[in-house]
Amino acid sequence: MRLFLLFLSFLIISGTVCAQNSIIHGSVSSGGKPIPFANIRLVNISISTSADTVGQYNLDKLQAGKYTVLASAMGFSQLTR
């Protein structure tokens, strides 16, 4: 039993150490004022999120690489970066 728990612990730790996750975070604003609940989407990938009440967002658990971010909100022009 002790050997099994040690092996299980090793698998959990090695999986955590080997995972290379990236995070994209930022804020959406216009004229210095935050845009709450703006939609944030990665172009060509089905990953998206919404900004919070102060326009901040996080996209996590991404593989390392280059992404194009599209921000949109009702009443504002779309912005791609």
FITORLO-224619 format. One record per residue (C-alpha): residue number from 1; chain; residue in three letters; x, y, z. Coordinates in steps of 0.02 Angstrom, whole numbers, m for minus. Example, Ala and Ser with C-alpha at 12.3 -4.5 7.8 and 13.67 -1.06 7.14 Angstrom:
BEGIN
<node i="1" ch="A" aa="ALA" x="615" y="m225" z="390"/>
<node i="2" ch="A" aa="SER" x="684" y="m53" z="357"/>
END
This chain:
BEGIN
<node i="1" ch="A" aa="MET" x="0" y="0" z="0"/>
<node i="2" ch="A" aa="ARG" x="140" y="121" z="45"/>
<node i="3" ch="A" aa="LEU" x="227" y="88" z="m122"/>
<node i="4" ch="A" aa="PHE" x="65" y="123" z="m216"/>
<node i="5" ch="A" aa="LEU" x="41" y="289" z="m126"/>
<node i="6" ch="A" aa="LEU" x="221" y="337" z="m163"/>
<node i="7" ch="A" aa="PHE" x="197" y="293" z="m347"/>
<node i="8" ch="A" aa="LEU" x="33" y="389" z="m354"/>
<node i="9" ch="A" aa="SER" x="116" y="540" z="m274"/>
<node i="10" ch="A" aa="PHE" x="257" y="532" z="m402"/>
<node i="11" ch="A" aa="LEU" x="131" y="530" z="m546"/>
<node i="12" ch="A" aa="ILE" x="39" y="681" z="m478"/>
<node i="13" ch="A" aa="ILE" x="199" y="780" z="m448"/>
<node i="14" ch="A" aa="SER" x="277" y="735" z="m616"/>
<node i="15" ch="A" aa="GLY" x="117" y="782" z="m708"/>
<node i="16" ch="A" aa="THR" x="117" y="950" z="m622"/>
<node i="17" ch="A" aa="VAL" x="300" y="984" z="m655"/>
<node i="18" ch="A" aa="CYS" x="295" y="933" z="m839"/>
<node i="19" ch="A" aa="ALA" x="142" y="1038" z="m881"/>
<node i="20" ch="A" aa="GLN" x="196" y="1196" z="m974"/>
<node i="21" ch="A" aa="ASN" x="46" y="1311" z="m961"/>
<node i="22" ch="A" aa="SER" x="42" y="1492" z="m1014"/>
<node i="23" ch="A" aa="ILE" x="m74" y="1632" z="m962"/>
<node i="24" ch="A" aa="ILE" x="m136" y="1782" z="m1060"/>
<node i="25" ch="A" aa="HIS" x="m206" y="1921" z="m952"/>
<node i="26" ch="A" aa="GLY" x="m249" y="2101" z="m979"/>
<node i="27" ch="A" aa="SER" x="m384" y="2233" z="m972"/>
<node i="28" ch="A" aa="VAL" x="m506" y="2310" z="m1094"/>
<node i="29" ch="A" aa="SER" x="m536" y="2497" z="m1089"/>
<node i="30" ch="A" aa="SER" x="m586" y="2644" z="m1197"/>
<node i="31" ch="A" aa="GLY" x="m528" y="2820" z="m1159"/>
<node i="32" ch="A" aa="GLY" x="m455" y="2760" z="m994"/>
<node i="33" ch="A" aa="LYS" x="m622" y="2689" z="m936"/>
<node i="34" ch="A" aa="PRO" x="m640" y="2501" z="m914"/>
<node i="35" ch="A" aa="ILE" x="m761" y="2404" z="m1024"/>
<node i="36" ch="A" aa="PRO" x="m844" y="2278" z="m909"/>
<node i="37" ch="A" aa="PHE" x="m897" y="2107" z="m975"/>
<node i="38" ch="A" aa="ALA" x="m809" y="2127" z="m1144"/>
<node i="39" ch="A" aa="ASN" x="m790" y="1964" z="m1240"/>
<node i="40" ch="A" aa="ILE" x="m611" y="1902" z="m1262"/>
<node i="41" ch="A" aa="ARG" x="m575" y="1765" z="m1388"/>
<node i="42" ch="A" aa="LEU" x="m420" y="1683" z="m1460"/>
<node i="43" ch="A" aa="VAL" x="m433" y="1687" z="m1650"/>
<node i="44" ch="A" aa="ASN" x="m438" y="1515" z="m1735"/>
<node i="45" ch="A" aa="ILE" x="m454" y="1427" z="m1567"/>
<node i="46" ch="A" aa="SER" x="m614" y="1392" z="m1472"/>
<node i="47" ch="A" aa="ILE" x="m554" y="1473" z="m1311"/>
<node i="48" ch="A" aa="SER" x="m640" y="1628" z="m1244"/>
<node i="49" ch="A" aa="THR" x="m683" y="1720" z="m1085"/>
<node i="50" ch="A" aa="SER" x="m767" y="1879" z="m1026"/>
<node i="51" ch="A" aa="ALA" x="m689" y="2027" z="m939"/>
<node i="52" ch="A" aa="ASP" x="m743" y="2059" z="m761"/>
<node i="53" ch="A" aa="THR" x="m830" y="2215" z="m694"/>
<node i="54" ch="A" aa="VAL" x="m669" y="2318" z="m707"/>
<node i="55" ch="A" aa="GLY" x="m624" y="2255" z="m882"/>
<node i="56" ch="A" aa="GLN" x="m489" y="2130" z="m829"/>
<node i="57" ch="A" aa="TYR" x="m476" y="1955" z="m902"/>
<node i="58" ch="A" aa="ASN" x="m371" y="1796" z="m889"/>
<node i="59" ch="A" aa="LEU" x="m350" y="1654" z="m1012"/>
<node i="60" ch="A" aa="ASP" x="m252" y="1515" z="m930"/>
<node i="61" ch="A" aa="LYS" x="m200" y="1334" z="m961"/>
<node i="62" ch="A" aa="LEU" x="m137" y="1379" z="m1135"/>
<node i="63" ch="A" aa="GLN" x="6" y="1295" z="m1224"/>
<node i="64" ch="A" aa="ALA" x="155" y="1409" z="m1250"/>
<node i="65" ch="A" aa="GLY" x="148" y="1498" z="m1417"/>
<node i="66" ch="A" aa="LYS" x="86" y="1651" z="m1510"/>
<node i="67" ch="A" aa="TYR" x="m99" y="1694" z="m1507"/>
<node i="68" ch="A" aa="THR" x="m208" y="1828" z="m1584"/>
<node i="69" ch="A" aa="VAL" x="m331" y="1901" z="m1459"/>
<node i="70" ch="A" aa="LEU" x="m497" y="1975" z="m1515"/>
<node i="71" ch="A" aa="ALA" x="m591" y="2091" z="m1397"/>
<node i="72" ch="A" aa="SER" x="m771" y="2142" z="m1430"/>
<node i="73" ch="A" aa="ALA" x="m909" y="2228" z="m1334"/>
<node i="74" ch="A" aa="MET" x="m1080" y="2297" z="m1377"/>
<node i="75" ch="A" aa="GLY" x="m1065" y="2476" z="m1438"/>
<node i="76" ch="A" aa="PHE" x="m876" y="2466" z="m1470"/>
<node i="77" ch="A" aa="SER" x="m771" y="2419" z="m1621"/>
<node i="78" ch="A" aa="GLN" x="m683" y="2251" z="m1616"/>
<node i="79" ch="A" aa="LEU" x="m498" y="2254" z="m1579"/>
<node i="80" ch="A" aa="THR" x="m372" y="2120" z="m1628"/>
<node i="81" ch="A" aa="ARG" x="m197" y="2110" z="m1556"/>
END
